[in-house]
Amino acid sequence: MSQSKTGNAVATRSGRGSRRWRHPGRGHEACELGATDLYALTILHLTEAMTSGELTARTGLTTGPTTRLIDRLEQAGHVRRVPAPDDRRKVIVEPVGCPAVRTGP
């Protein structure tokens, strides 16, 4: 695998000649997620599961935007809501599968 730099972008060429562009600080665009969505998804993958209240505290968002964030991630198939076993009022948000890895042009 070889790399060449163009400004701040780095092109990575694999053995088959395909090229991927990586821009520092722009991983959310490569994953087709907003920056906040990718940040929250990263937190969830590192901790595995948490309540929406814990995610609110970790992201620094308020409850309304956190609910909409979870809705977007759930609709895209990145997370699922699971009832908490100890308190039926709580919902646990857990990541689904592995983090997405995008390759190709």
ChimeraX commands (.cxc) that place a marker at each C-alpha (Angstrom):
marker #1 position 0.00,0.00,0.00 radius 0.5
marker #1 position 1.45,3.37,-0.99 radius 0.5
marker #1 position 0.45,6.88,0.07 radius 0.5
marker #1 position 0.75,10.28,-1.57 radius 0.5
marker #1 position -0.13,13.64,-0.03 radius 0.5
marker #1 position -2.10,16.41,-1.71 radius 0.5
marker #1 position -2.51,19.36,0.64 radius 0.5
marker #1 position -4.14,17.96,3.79 radius 0.5
marker #1 position -5.64,14.95,1.99 radius 0.5
marker #1 position -3.89,11.61,1.92 radius 0.5
marker #1 position -4.52,9.21,-0.94 radius 0.5
marker #1 position -3.99,5.55,-0.11 radius 0.5
marker #1 position -3.49,3.16,-2.98 radius 0.5
marker #1 position -3.95,-0.55,-2.46 radius 0.5
marker #1 position -2.45,-3.28,-4.59 radius 0.5
marker #1 position -5.47,-3.33,-6.92 radius 0.5
marker #1 position -5.10,0.33,-7.83 radius 0.5
marker #1 position -8.15,1.59,-5.95 radius 0.5
marker #1 position -7.77,4.89,-4.18 radius 0.5
marker #1 position -9.27,6.09,-0.91 radius 0.5
marker #1 position -9.09,9.68,0.27 radius 0.5
marker #1 position -8.74,10.49,3.94 radius 0.5
marker #1 position -9.05,14.06,5.15 radius 0.5
marker #1 position -7.97,14.77,8.72 radius 0.5
marker #1 position -11.05,15.62,10.77 radius 0.5
marker #1 position -13.48,14.54,8.04 radius 0.5
marker #1 position -14.12,10.91,8.97 radius 0.5
marker #1 position -17.79,11.66,9.53 radius 0.5
marker #1 position -18.20,12.53,5.84 radius 0.5
marker #1 position -16.59,9.27,4.75 radius 0.5
marker #1 position -19.06,7.36,6.96 radius 0.5
marker #1 position -21.97,9.49,5.71 radius 0.5
marker #1 position -22.71,10.56,9.29 radius 0.5
marker #1 position -22.74,13.95,10.92 radius 0.5
marker #1 position -19.76,14.75,13.15 radius 0.5
marker #1 position -21.88,14.54,16.31 radius 0.5
marker #1 position -23.43,11.25,15.18 radius 0.5
marker #1 position -20.00,9.74,14.55 radius 0.5
marker #1 position -18.75,11.04,17.92 radius 0.5
marker #1 position -21.71,9.46,19.74 radius 0.5
marker #1 position -21.32,6.20,17.80 radius 0.5
marker #1 position -17.63,6.09,18.72 radius 0.5
marker #1 position -18.53,6.57,22.40 radius 0.5
marker #1 position -21.06,3.74,22.16 radius 0.5
marker #1 position -18.58,1.39,20.49 radius 0.5
marker #1 position -15.96,2.12,23.15 radius 0.5
marker #1 position -18.36,1.58,26.07 radius 0.5
marker #1 position -20.63,-0.99,24.35 radius 0.5
marker #1 position -23.94,0.21,25.80 radius 0.5
marker #1 position -25.39,3.01,27.92 radius 0.5
marker #1 position -28.63,4.76,28.72 radius 0.5
marker #1 position -29.66,7.79,26.71 radius 0.5
marker #1 position -29.03,9.89,29.84 radius 0.5
marker #1 position -25.44,8.66,30.02 radius 0.5
marker #1 position -25.00,9.40,26.31 radius 0.5
marker #1 position -26.41,12.89,26.93 radius 0.5
marker #1 position -23.80,13.48,29.63 radius 0.5
marker #1 position -20.95,12.08,27.51 radius 0.5
marker #1 position -21.78,14.09,24.39 radius 0.5
marker #1 position -22.67,17.33,26.15 radius 0.5
marker #1 position -26.00,17.54,24.32 radius 0.5
marker #1 position -29.33,18.14,25.97 radius 0.5
marker #1 position -32.03,15.45,26.07 radius 0.5
marker #1 position -33.93,16.56,22.95 radius 0.5
marker #1 position -30.98,16.52,20.54 radius 0.5
marker #1 position -29.75,13.25,22.08 radius 0.5
marker #1 position -33.11,11.61,21.36 radius 0.5
marker #1 position -32.98,12.80,17.73 radius 0.5
marker #1 position -29.35,11.61,17.46 radius 0.5
marker #1 position -30.33,8.13,18.70 radius 0.5
marker #1 position -33.30,8.15,16.28 radius 0.5
marker #1 position -30.94,8.88,13.34 radius 0.5
marker #1 position -28.44,6.22,14.40 radius 0.5
marker #1 position -31.22,3.68,14.93 radius 0.5
marker #1 position -32.81,4.45,11.56 radius 0.5
marker #1 position -29.42,4.02,9.85 radius 0.5
marker #1 position -28.99,0.64,11.58 radius 0.5
marker #1 position -26.02,1.61,13.79 radius 0.5
marker #1 position -27.70,1.24,17.20 radius 0.5
marker #1 position -30.72,-0.33,18.82 radius 0.5
marker #1 position -32.77,0.52,21.88 radius 0.5
marker #1 position -33.15,-2.23,24.47 radius 0.5
marker #1 position -35.33,-2.03,27.61 radius 0.5
marker #1 position -33.26,-1.87,30.80 radius 0.5
marker #1 position -33.73,-5.07,32.82 radius 0.5
marker #1 position -33.76,-3.27,36.18 radius 0.5
marker #1 position -36.01,-0.29,35.34 radius 0.5
marker #1 position -38.72,-0.42,32.70 radius 0.5
marker #1 position -38.60,3.37,32.32 radius 0.5
marker #1 position -35.00,3.25,31.08 radius 0.5
marker #1 position -33.80,2.37,27.62 radius 0.5
marker #1 position -30.28,1.18,26.89 radius 0.5
marker #1 position -28.70,2.21,23.61 radius 0.5
marker #1 position -26.25,-0.33,22.24 radius 0.5
marker #1 position -24.23,-0.40,19.01 radius 0.5
marker #1 position -25.11,-2.95,16.36 radius 0.5
marker #1 position -22.22,-4.82,14.73 radius 0.5
marker #1 position -18.80,-3.40,14.00 radius 0.5
marker #1 position -18.03,0.20,13.13 radius 0.5
marker #1 position -18.41,0.83,9.41 radius 0.5
marker #1 position -15.29,0.80,7.29 radius 0.5
marker #1 position -15.61,2.40,3.89 radius 0.5
marker #1 position -13.18,1.44,1.15 radius 0.5
marker #1 position -13.08,2.08,-2.54 radius 0.5
marker #1 position -13.03,5.24,-4.66 radius 0.5
marker link #1:1,2 radius 0.2
marker link #1:2,3 radius 0.2
marker link #1:3,4 radius 0.2
marker link #1:4,5 radius 0.2
marker link #1:5,6 radius 0.2
marker link #1:6,7 radius 0.2
marker link #1:7,8 radius 0.2
marker link #1:8,9 radius 0.2
marker link #1:9,10 radius 0.2
marker link #1:10,11 radius 0.2
marker link #1:11,12 radius 0.2
marker link #1:12,13 radius 0.2
marker link #1:13,14 radius 0.2
marker link #1:14,15 radius 0.2
marker link #1:15,16 radius 0.2
marker link #1:16,17 radius 0.2
marker link #1:17,18 radius 0.2
marker link #1:18,19 radius 0.2
marker link #1:19,20 radius 0.2
marker link #1:20,21 radius 0.2
marker link #1:21,22 radius 0.2
marker link #1:22,23 radius 0.2
marker link #1:23,24 radius 0.2
marker link #1:24,25 radius 0.2
marker link #1:25,26 radius 0.2
marker link #1:26,27 radius 0.2
marker link #1:27,28 radius 0.2
marker link #1:28,29 radius 0.2
marker link #1:29,30 radius 0.2
marker link #1:30,31 radius 0.2
marker link #1:31,32 radius 0.2
marker link #1:32,33 radius 0.2
marker link #1:33,34 radius 0.2
marker link #1:34,35 radius 0.2
marker link #1:35,36 radius 0.2
marker link #1:36,37 radius 0.2
marker link #1:37,38 radius 0.2
marker link #1:38,39 radius 0.2
marker link #1:39,40 radius 0.2
marker link #1:40,41 radius 0.2
marker link #1:41,42 radius 0.2
marker link #1:42,43 radius 0.2
marker link #1:43,44 radius 0.2
marker link #1:44,45 radius 0.2
marker link #1:45,46 radius 0.2
marker link #1:46,47 radius 0.2
marker link #1:47,48 radius 0.2
marker link #1:48,49 radius 0.2
marker link #1:49,50 radius 0.2
marker link #1:50,51 radius 0.2
marker link #1:51,52 radius 0.2
marker link #1:52,53 radius 0.2
marker link #1:53,54 radius 0.2
marker link #1:54,55 radius 0.2
marker link #1:55,56 radius 0.2
marker link #1:56,57 radius 0.2
marker link #1:57,58 radius 0.2
marker link #1:58,59 radius 0.2
marker link #1:59,60 radius 0.2
marker link #1:60,61 radius 0.2
marker link #1:61,62 radius 0.2
marker link #1:62,63 radius 0.2
marker link #1:63,64 radius 0.2
marker link #1:64,65 radius 0.2
marker link #1:65,66 radius 0.2
marker link #1:66,67 radius 0.2
marker link #1:67,68 radius 0.2
marker link #1:68,69 radius 0.2
marker link #1:69,70 radius 0.2
marker link #1:70,71 radius 0.2
marker link #1:71,72 radius 0.2
marker link #1:72,73 radius 0.2
marker link #1:73,74 radius 0.2
marker link #1:74,75 radius 0.2
marker link #1:75,76 radius 0.2
marker link #1:76,77 radius 0.2
marker link #1:77,78 radius 0.2
marker link #1:78,79 radius 0.2
marker link #1:79,80 radius 0.2
marker link #1:80,81 radius 0.2
marker link #1:81,82 radius 0.2
marker link #1:82,83 radius 0.2
marker link #1:83,84 radius 0.2
marker link #1:84,85 radius 0.2
marker link #1:85,86 radius 0.2
marker link #1:86,87 radius 0.2
marker link #1:87,88 radius 0.2
marker link #1:88,89 radius 0.2
marker link #1:89,90 radius 0.2
marker link #1:90,91 radius 0.2
marker link #1:91,92 radius 0.2
marker link #1:92,93 radius 0.2
marker link #1:93,94 radius 0.2
marker link #1:94,95 radius 0.2
marker link #1:95,96 radius 0.2
marker link #1:96,97 radius 0.2
marker link #1:97,98 radius 0.2
marker link #1:98,99 radius 0.2
marker link #1:99,100 radius 0.2
marker link #1:100,101 radius 0.2
marker link #1:101,102 radius 0.2
marker link #1:102,103 radius 0.2
marker link #1:103,104 radius 0.2
marker link #1:104,105 radius 0.2
view
